[in-house]
């Protein structure tokens, strides 16, 4: 059974052996920075084409894949709210 966000995006969890800088360097094309509340250990990146967000936090990586652009915009808004209120 897939884990879903409250909006219906699929969640995937994994671990990264890299620092935030190393992780960001390996993201590849199409990814851009969205937000962060702790610049050295936490950041959220988005890929508009893939309707995906990836959150890196001290080696934990959470990827959210949205089923459509509307849900993707909700996920981005949630991330922005969270980091603004952390």
Secondary structure, DSSP 8 states (H G I E B T S, - for coil): --EE-TTS-EEEEEE-SS-HHHHHHTS-TT-EEEE-SSTTTEEEEEETTTTEEEEEETTEEEEEE-SSHHHHHHHHHHHHHHHHT-
